[in-house]
């Protein structure tokens, strides 16, 4: 295994071999989960703190299950129940968590760069569970894990990511990871949410949904990130759905074996029809399941690297 990092802050800085290390370990952990047995590689005696400053269901619960599946002790802290509501800074909150004996901190925060800031502030492994519109590495890794299960190698495969790219940390992390593994990534959506600037990062950019769908080996739908938008970037949800939503007619343009992903939460009837989200080509629930094994791998790797004094 090639892994010498104490923190996972994003996929942009990772080497291909490091991504492969996480994915191969996740495959091993998934087998243990299926057999309902404790892996020999575990975190017994370790204390994992989940510090979630934004709402979360899948990511928070998956990290909790992942840590418990490795026999770690888990403490989850939400923004409403933390001293941040009393004016305490993120730095002081993290330092107090460190003083309480945390062996790793999983953080979700609305500010881009907050995990990086903490990694430079305290000598505790920091795992980014989503920072603003910057990165969401564990989500991208579970997406890639699921894609490889279904497609095999990703080299040369055409992956379409359709929706609100501008405000999506999922899209950015997936771009970094998929490109490193040889996939062709196309961002699709309205020009206000998919600016040409993304071509500088290595993505193909298209505003033609139908043409992009015809070439896709897999398509990932993204919801509209209303909470990150200060102004409207399209006339209405109805207009967005009409022009960019994956409905039954558009789904007919896809290859017969093209797979459909969504990081959740799904807005049914907006970016994707319910019938498509629940179809045989959909791997949305497999993504959720795979997220446990992938996060087990992340926790194990980060929490077992000795911290340099």
Secondary structure, DSSP 8 states (H G I E B T S, - for coil): -----S-B--STT--HHHHHHHHHHHHHHHHHHHHT---SS--TT-EEEEEESS--SHHHHHHHHHHHHTT-EEEEEEGGGSGGGGT--HHHHHHHHHHTT-SEEEEEESSTTHHHHHHTTSSSEEEEEEETTTB-HHHHHHHHHHHHHHHS--TT-EEEEES--TT-HHHHHHHHHHHHTT-EEEEES-TTTS-GGGGGGT-EEES-HHHHHHH-SEEEE----GGG-SS-SSS-HHHHHHHH-B-HHHHTTS-TT-EEEE-S---BTTTB-HHHHTSTTB-HHHHHHHHHHHHHHHHHHHHTS----
